[in-house]
Amino acid sequence: MPDIWLPIATQHLTNGKHRTYIEGSNVAQVMDGLDKKYPGLKALLCDGNDITPGIAVIIDGEVTNIGMLANLDEKSEVHFLPAIGGG
C-alpha cells in the first residue's frame, strides 16, 4: 500500500498524523481513499479534479507534473508539499 505523507496544514483533519497508508494505483485513487479516511482532506489538496495550485506531488523522490493521473505502485512513497513562498 502506498505510504502517504501529509502536510502540516492538513493534520487538523488527521488527528495530528503526518503519515498514513492508502490503497490506490494512482494519485486520484489515493486521494479518494484519503477523503474517506479523513473527510475534508481532498478539499484541502484538490481543486476540482486536479491538485490545488501550489501543492506539489512527489512520488518516490520525483516531482510529478501529471498530478492525479500519476501511477503508483504498492511501495510508492507519496508526499503532498505546499509551495514555499518567498522573495
N, CA, C and O atoms as a MOPAC input file, in Angstrom:
PM7 MOZYME 1SCF
protein

 N      0.84200 1    -1.17000 1     0.00000 1
 C      0.00000 1     0.00000 1     0.00000 1
 C      0.89400 1     1.24100 1     0.00000 1
 O      1.84100 1     1.30400 1     0.78300 1
 N      0.61900 1     2.23100 1    -0.85700 1
 C      1.44000 1     3.44800 1    -0.87000 1
 C      1.50100 1     4.13300 1     0.50300 1
 O      0.52200 1     4.16800 1     1.24900 1
 N      2.66400 1     4.66400 1     0.79900 1
 C      2.96700 1     5.38000 1     2.03700 1
 C      2.74500 1     6.86700 1     1.75500 1
 O      3.45900 1     7.45700 1     0.94300 1
 N      1.76300 1     7.47100 1     2.41700 1
 C      1.36000 1     8.84800 1     2.11900 1
 C      1.79100 1     9.77100 1     3.25600 1
 O      1.48700 1     9.52300 1     4.42300 1
 N      2.50600 1    10.84100 1     2.89600 1
 C      2.94900 1    11.85800 1     3.84400 1
 C      2.11500 1    13.11200 1     3.62400 1
 O      1.95200 1    13.56900 1     2.49200 1
 N      1.59200 1    13.66100 1     4.70300 1
 C      0.65100 1    14.77500 1     4.61900 1
 C      1.25300 1    16.07200 1     5.15700 1
 O      2.02200 1    16.05900 1     6.11800 1
 N      0.89300 1    17.19700 1     4.52200 1
 C      1.41200 1    18.48100 1     5.00700 1
 C      0.82400 1    18.86300 1     6.37200 1
 O     -0.27700 1    18.43900 1     6.72400 1
 N      1.55100 1    19.64400 1     7.11100 1
 C      1.11600 1    20.09400 1     8.43800 1
 C     -0.24900 1    20.77000 1     8.36900 1
 O     -1.06600 1    20.58900 1     9.27200 1
 N     -0.51100 1    21.53300 1     7.33400 1
 C     -1.77700 1    22.27100 1     7.22200 1
 C     -3.00000 1    21.35900 1     7.14600 1
 O     -4.12300 1    21.83400 1     7.31200 1
 N     -2.81400 1    20.07400 1     6.90100 1
 C     -3.95000 1    19.14300 1     6.82100 1
 C     -4.09300 1    18.29900 1     8.07500 1
 O     -5.07600 1    17.57100 1     8.21500 1
 N     -3.15000 1    18.37700 1     8.97700 1
 C     -3.11700 1    17.45800 1    10.09900 1
 C     -4.19300 1    17.69800 1    11.15500 1
 O     -4.38700 1    16.86300 1    12.03900 1
 N     -4.89300 1    18.82600 1    11.07400 1
 C     -6.03600 1    19.01800 1    11.97100 1
 C     -7.17000 1    18.05100 1    11.60600 1
 O     -8.03900 1    17.77500 1    12.43300 1
 N     -7.16300 1    17.54200 1    10.38200 1
 C     -8.16900 1    16.56200 1     9.94300 1
 C     -7.73400 1    15.12400 1    10.22700 1
 O     -8.55700 1    14.21000 1    10.18200 1
 N     -6.46000 1    14.91900 1    10.51500 1
 C     -5.91500 1    13.56700 1    10.69900 1
 C     -5.52000 1    13.29800 1    12.14500 1
 O     -4.77100 1    12.36200 1    12.42600 1
 N     -6.02100 1    14.11400 1    13.05700 1
 C     -5.66100 1    13.99100 1    14.47600 1
 C     -4.14700 1    14.07100 1    14.67600 1
 O     -3.58600 1    13.37900 1    15.52600 1
 N     -3.50100 1    14.91600 1    13.88800 1
 C     -2.06700 1    15.14800 1    14.02200 1
 C     -1.17900 1    14.15500 1    13.29900 1
 O      0.04500 1    14.27700 1    13.34300 1
 N     -1.77100 1    13.17700 1    12.63800 1
 C     -0.95600 1    12.20200 1    11.90900 1
 C     -0.36000 1    12.84100 1    10.66700 1
 O     -1.04600 1    13.54700 1     9.92800 1
 N      0.91700 1    12.59100 1    10.44700 1
 C      1.58400 1    13.14500 1     9.26600 1
 C      1.81200 1    12.08100 1     8.19900 1
 O      2.32800 1    12.37000 1     7.11900 1
 N      1.42300 1    10.85000 1     8.51100 1
 C      1.70300 1     9.74000 1     7.60900 1
 C      0.58800 1     8.70400 1     7.70800 1
 O      0.07200 1     8.43300 1     8.79200 1
 N      0.22300 1     8.12800 1     6.56500 1
 C     -0.79400 1     7.08200 1     6.54300 1
 C     -0.54900 1     6.17500 1     5.34100 1
 O      0.27800 1     6.48500 1     4.48400 1
 N     -1.24700 1     5.08900 1     5.28200 1
 C     -1.17200 1     4.16900 1     4.14700 1
 C     -2.55800 1     4.07900 1     3.52400 1
 O     -3.54700 1     3.82800 1     4.21300 1
 N     -2.61800 1     4.28800 1     2.21100 1
 C     -3.88900 1     4.27000 1     1.47900 1
 C     -3.70300 1     3.44200 1     0.22200 1
 O     -2.71300 1     3.59700 1    -0.49400 1
 N     -4.65300 1     2.56800 1    -0.04200 1
 C     -4.60700 1     1.76800 1    -1.26400 1
 C     -4.92000 1     2.62600 1    -2.47700 1
 O     -5.74100 1     3.54100 1    -2.40800 1
 N     -4.25900 1     2.32300 1    -3.59300 1
 C     -4.53400 1     3.00700 1    -4.84500 1
 C     -3.40700 1     2.80800 1    -5.82800 1
 O     -2.24100 1     2.70600 1    -5.44600 1
 N     -3.76100 1     2.75400 1    -7.10100 1
 C     -2.74800 1     2.58100 1    -8.14200 1
 C     -2.42000 1     3.89300 1    -8.84100 1
 O     -1.57100 1     3.92700 1    -9.73200 1
 N     -3.09000 1     4.97700 1    -8.44300 1
 C     -2.75300 1     6.30700 1    -8.94100 1
 C     -3.12000 1     7.33200 1    -7.87000 1
 O     -3.75900 1     6.99700 1    -6.87300 1
 N     -2.71500 1     8.56600 1    -8.08100 1
 C     -2.93500 1     9.61300 1    -7.08000 1
 C     -4.42900 1     9.86800 1    -6.87800 1
 O     -4.85600 1    10.11900 1    -5.75100 1
 N     -5.22200 1     9.81000 1    -7.93100 1
 C     -6.66700 1    10.03900 1    -7.79800 1
 C     -7.30200 1     9.02100 1    -6.85100 1
 O     -8.11700 1     9.39100 1    -6.00600 1
 N     -6.94100 1     7.75300 1    -6.98100 1
 C     -7.49400 1     6.72700 1    -6.10400 1
 C     -7.04400 1     6.93200 1    -4.66000 1
 O     -7.83000 1     6.75900 1    -3.72800 1
 N     -5.79100 1     7.29700 1    -4.48100 1
 C     -5.28800 1     7.58300 1    -3.13600 1
 C     -6.02400 1     8.77700 1    -2.54700 1
 O     -6.38300 1     8.76300 1    -1.37000 1
 N     -6.25100 1     9.80500 1    -3.34700 1
 C     -6.94600 1    10.99700 1    -2.86600 1
 C     -8.35800 1    10.64900 1    -2.40400 1
 O     -8.80900 1    11.13800 1    -1.36800 1
 N     -9.06600 1     9.79900 1    -3.17100 1
 C    -10.39900 1     9.36800 1    -2.75800 1
 C    -10.33900 1     8.57700 1    -1.45100 1
 O    -11.18500 1     8.75000 1    -0.57300 1
 N     -9.32800 1     7.70500 1    -1.32700 1
 C     -9.15200 1     6.94400 1    -0.09400 1
 C     -8.82600 1     7.82600 1     1.09700 1
 O     -9.30800 1     7.58600 1     2.20400 1
 N     -8.00600 1     8.84900 1     0.87200 1
 C     -7.69300 1     9.80000 1     1.94100 1
 C     -8.94600 1    10.51400 1     2.41200 1
 O     -9.13900 1    10.72000 1     3.61100 1
 N     -9.80100 1    10.89200 1     1.46500 1
 C    -11.01100 1    11.62300 1     1.82900 1
 C    -12.00000 1    10.73500 1     2.58400 1
 O    -12.74400 1    11.22400 1     3.43400 1
 N    -12.01400 1     9.45500 1     2.28700 1
 C    -12.87300 1     8.53200 1     3.04300 1
 C    -12.35700 1     8.36500 1     4.46700 1
 O    -13.13400 1     8.32900 1     5.42100 1
 N    -11.05600 1     8.26400 1     4.59700 1
 C    -10.44800 1     8.07300 1     5.91300 1
 C    -10.46200 1     9.36100 1     6.73900 1
 O    -10.67100 1     9.33600 1     7.95200 1
 N    -10.23500 1    10.48500 1     6.05700 1
 C    -10.17500 1    11.79700 1     6.69900 1
 C    -11.04300 1    12.77600 1     5.91300 1
 O    -10.52900 1    13.52000 1     5.07800 1
 N    -12.35100 1    12.78700 1     6.16600 1
 C    -13.25200 1    13.66300 1     5.40900 1
 C    -12.78100 1    15.12000 1     5.40600 1
 O    -12.40100 1    15.67200 1     6.43900 1
 N    -12.81900 1    15.72100 1     4.22500 1
 C    -12.40400 1    17.11200 1     4.05400 1
 C    -10.98300 1    17.27000 1     3.56800 1
 O    -10.59800 1    18.35300 1     3.12800 1
 N    -10.19200 1    16.21100 1     3.63900 1
 C     -8.78800 1    16.29800 1     3.23800 1
 C     -8.65300 1    16.58200 1     1.74800 1
 O     -7.81700 1    17.38900 1     1.33900 1
 N     -9.46800 1    15.92400 1     0.94100 1
 C     -9.39400 1    16.12100 1    -0.50900 1
 C     -9.66500 1    17.58300 1    -0.87700 1
 O     -9.03000 1    18.12300 1    -1.78300 1
 N    -10.59300 1    18.21200 1    -0.18600 1
 C    -10.91800 1    19.61800 1    -0.46900 1
 C     -9.73100 1    20.53900 1    -0.20500 1
 O     -9.61300 1    21.59100 1    -0.83300 1
 N     -8.85000 1    20.15300 1     0.71900 1
 C     -7.66400 1    20.96800 1     1.00200 1
 C     -6.55000 1    20.75000 1    -0.01500 1
 O     -5.74100 1    21.64500 1    -0.25800 1
 N     -6.51000 1    19.56600 1    -0.60500 1
 C     -5.42000 1    19.23000 1    -1.52500 1
 C     -5.81000 1    19.31000 1    -2.99600 1
 O     -4.94400 1    19.29800 1    -3.87000 1
 N     -7.10800 1    19.39300 1    -3.27400 1
 C     -7.58100 1    19.37400 1    -4.66700 1
 C     -8.43800 1    20.57800 1    -4.98200 1
 O     -9.09700 1    21.15800 1    -4.11900 1
 N     -8.40100 1    20.92900 1    -6.24700 1
 C     -9.25700 1    21.96300 1    -6.81100 1
 C    -10.02600 1    21.27500 1    -7.93600 1
 O     -9.52100 1    21.14200 1    -9.05100 1
 N    -11.24200 1    20.84100 1    -7.63900 1
 C    -11.98400 1    20.04000 1    -8.61500 1
 C    -11.32300 1    18.68600 1    -8.76200 1
 O    -11.12900 1    17.96700 1    -7.78100 1
 N    -10.97700 1    18.34200 1    -9.99500 1
 C    -10.33200 1    17.05500 1   -10.26700 1
 C     -8.82100 1    17.17200 1   -10.42900 1
 O     -8.18100 1    16.26500 1   -10.96100 1
 N     -8.25500 1    18.27300 1    -9.97900 1
 C     -6.81500 1    18.49700 1   -10.08000 1
 C     -6.23600 1    18.80700 1    -8.71100 1
 O     -6.95600 1    19.17200 1    -7.78200 1
 N     -4.93900 1    18.65600 1    -8.60500 1
 C     -4.23700 1    19.06000 1    -7.38500 1
 C     -4.30000 1    20.58100 1    -7.29400 1
 O     -4.14000 1    21.27800 1    -8.29600 1
 N     -4.53100 1    21.08300 1    -6.09700 1
 C     -4.59500 1    22.52700 1    -5.87500 1
 C     -3.29000 1    23.18500 1    -6.32700 1
 O     -2.20500 1    22.70000 1    -6.00500 1
 N     -3.39300 1    24.29000 1    -7.07200 1
 C     -2.16300 1    25.01100 1    -7.42600 1
 C     -1.39900 1    25.36300 1    -6.14500 1
 O     -1.99100 1    25.77600 1    -5.14800 1
 N     -0.10200 1    25.19500 1    -6.18900 1
 C      0.71400 1    25.46900 1    -5.01600 1
 C      1.01000 1    24.22700 1    -4.18000 1
 O      1.76900 1    24.29300 1    -3.21300 1
 N      0.41100 1    23.09400 1    -4.55300 1
 C      0.70700 1    21.81600 1    -3.89300 1
 C      1.50500 1    20.96200 1    -4.87700 1
 O      1.06300 1    20.71600 1    -5.99900 1
 N      2.66800 1    20.51900 1    -4.45100 1
 C      3.47800 1    19.63600 1    -5.28200 1
 C      3.23800 1    18.18900 1    -4.84000 1
 O      3.08100 1    17.90100 1    -3.65400 1
 N      3.21400 1    17.29400 1    -5.82600 1
 C      3.09400 1    15.86300 1    -5.54700 1
 C      4.44500 1    15.23500 1    -5.87200 1
 O      4.92600 1    15.30000 1    -7.00300 1
 N      5.03700 1    14.63000 1    -4.86100 1
 C      6.33800 1    13.99600 1    -5.02300 1
 C      6.14700 1    12.49300 1    -4.81700 1
 O      5.67600 1    12.05400 1    -3.76800 1
 N      6.51400 1    11.72400 1    -5.82100 1
 C      6.37000 1    10.27100 1    -5.75800 1
 C      7.75800 1     9.65500 1    -5.84300 1
 O      8.48400 1     9.85000 1    -6.81700 1
 N      8.10500 1     8.92000 1    -4.82000 1
 C      9.41300 1     8.25300 1    -4.75500 1
 C     10.55900 1     9.21300 1    -5.05700 1
 O     11.50600 1     8.87100 1    -5.76600 1
 N     10.45400 1    10.42500 1    -4.50100 1
 C     11.51200 1    11.41200 1    -4.62900 1
 C     11.48900 1    12.25500 1    -5.88300 1
 O     12.35600 1    13.11100 1    -6.06300 1
 N     10.51900 1    12.03500 1    -6.75800 1
 C     10.42400 1    12.77800 1    -8.02100 1
 C      9.13500 1    13.58600 1    -8.06800 1
 O      8.06100 1    13.05100 1    -7.79200 1
 N      9.22600 1    14.86400 1    -8.41100 1
 C      8.03400 1    15.69000 1    -8.58700 1
 C      7.32000 1    15.23700 1    -9.85500 1
 O      7.94700 1    15.04900 1   -10.89800 1
 N      6.00300 1    15.06200 1    -9.75700 1
 C      5.23100 1    14.68000 1   -10.93100 1
 C      4.47700 1    15.88200 1   -11.47600 1
 O      3.98800 1    16.71700 1   -10.71500 1
 N      4.38800 1    15.96300 1   -12.79300 1
 C      3.65800 1    17.05300 1   -13.44900 1
 C      2.23300 1    16.65300 1   -13.79400 1
 O      1.43700 1    17.49600 1   -14.20900 1
 N      1.89900 1    15.37400 1   -13.62900 1
 C      0.57500 1    14.92500 1   -14.07000 1
 C     -0.40100 1    14.71700 1   -12.91300 1
 O     -1.49600 1    14.19200 1   -13.11400 1
 N     -0.01800 1    15.12000 1   -11.72400 1
 C     -0.91200 1    15.15000 1   -10.57500 1
 C     -1.72600 1    13.89400 1   -10.34900 1
 O     -1.17600 1    12.83100 1   -10.06100 1
 N     -3.05300 1    14.01800 1   -10.48200 1
 C     -3.98000 1    12.93900 1   -10.15900 1
 C     -3.79200 1    11.70700 1   -11.04000 1
 O     -4.17600 1    10.60600 1   -10.64400 1
 N     -3.21800 1    11.86900 1   -12.20500 1
 C     -3.05000 1    10.74300 1   -13.12900 1
 C     -1.78400 1     9.93300 1   -12.85900 1
 O     -1.60100 1     8.86500 1   -13.44200 1
 N     -0.92600 1    10.41900 1   -11.99800 1
 C      0.34800 1     9.74600 1   -11.73600 1
 C      0.11900 1     8.35700 1   -11.15200 1
 O     -0.65200 1     8.18400 1   -10.20800 1
 N      0.79300 1     7.38300 1   -11.72400 1
 C      0.67600 1     6.00000 1   -11.27200 1
 C      1.52500 1     5.74900 1   -10.03900 1
 O      2.57000 1     6.36900 1    -9.84200 1
 N      1.05200 1     4.82800 1    -9.22000 1
 C      1.74900 1     4.42600 1    -8.00500 1
 C      1.88600 1     2.92100 1    -7.98900 1
 O      1.10000 1     2.20800 1    -8.61300 1
 N      2.89000 1     2.43800 1    -7.27200 1
 C      2.93200 1     1.00200 1    -7.02800 1
 C      2.75000 1     0.78000 1    -5.53100 1
 O      2.64600 1     1.73100 1    -4.75700 1
 N      2.71500 1    -0.45600 1    -5.14600 1
 C      2.41000 1    -0.79200 1    -3.76200 1
 C      3.40800 1    -0.22300 1    -2.76500 1
 O      3.06000 1     0.00100 1    -1.60500 1
 N      4.64200 1     0.01500 1    -3.19700 1
 C      5.68100 1     0.51200 1    -2.29800 1
 C      5.98600 1     1.99100 1    -2.50800 1
 O      6.98400 1     2.49100 1    -1.98800 1
 N      5.15100 1     2.69400 1    -3.25600 1
 C      5.39800 1     4.11500 1    -3.50600 1
 C      5.31400 1     4.92400 1    -2.22100 1
 O      4.54100 1     4.62000 1    -1.31200 1
 N      6.14200 1     5.97000 1    -2.18000 1
 C      6.09000 1     6.95400 1    -1.11000 1
 C      5.62900 1     8.26000 1    -1.75300 1
 O      6.25700 1     8.75200 1    -2.69100 1
 N      4.53900 1     8.81200 1    -1.24900 1
 C      3.92000 1     9.99400 1    -1.85200 1
 C      3.91500 1    11.11500 1    -0.81600 1
 O      3.47100 1    10.93500 1     0.31800 1
 N      4.42300 1    12.28300 1    -1.23700 1
 C      4.40900 1    13.46900 1    -0.37900 1
 C      3.58100 1    14.54600 1    -1.07000 1
 O      3.72500 1    14.77500 1    -2.27100 1
 N      2.72100 1    15.19800 1    -0.31100 1
 C      1.99300 1    16.37900 1    -0.78700 1
 C      2.60400 1    17.56300 1    -0.05900 1
 O      2.45400 1    17.70300 1     1.15500 1
 N      3.29900 1    18.41800 1    -0.81300 1
 C      4.01700 1    19.52600 1    -0.20100 1
 C      3.50800 1    20.86400 1    -0.70600 1
 O      3.36400 1    21.05200 1    -1.91400 1
 N      3.23300 1    21.79600 1     0.19500 1
 C      2.84200 1    23.13800 1    -0.22900 1
 C      4.05100 1    23.88200 1    -0.78700 1
 O      5.18400 1    23.68300 1    -0.35000 1
 N      3.78100 1    24.73700 1    -1.75700 1
 C      4.85000 1    25.57400 1    -2.31900 1
 C      5.38400 1    26.48700 1    -1.22800 1
 O      4.64800 1    26.91100 1    -0.33600 1
 N      6.65400 1    26.77600 1    -1.31200 1
 C      7.28000 1    27.68000 1    -0.34500 1
 C      7.37100 1    29.04700 1    -0.99900 1
 O      7.96100 1    29.21000 1    -2.06700 1
 N      6.77800 1    30.02100 1    -0.33500 1
 C      6.81400 1    31.37900 1    -0.86400 1
 C      8.04400 1    32.11200 1    -0.36300 1
 O      8.69400 1    31.69600 1     0.59600 1
 N      8.33700 1    33.17100 1    -1.01100 1
 C      9.47700 1    33.96800 1    -0.58200 1
 C      9.78500 1    35.01500 1    -1.62300 1
 O      9.13800 1    35.09800 1    -2.66700 1
 N     10.74400 1    35.77800 1    -1.32700 1
 C     11.05700 1    36.82800 1    -2.27800 1
 C     12.46900 1    37.28000 1    -2.19100 1
 O     12.88000 1    38.16700 1    -2.93900 1

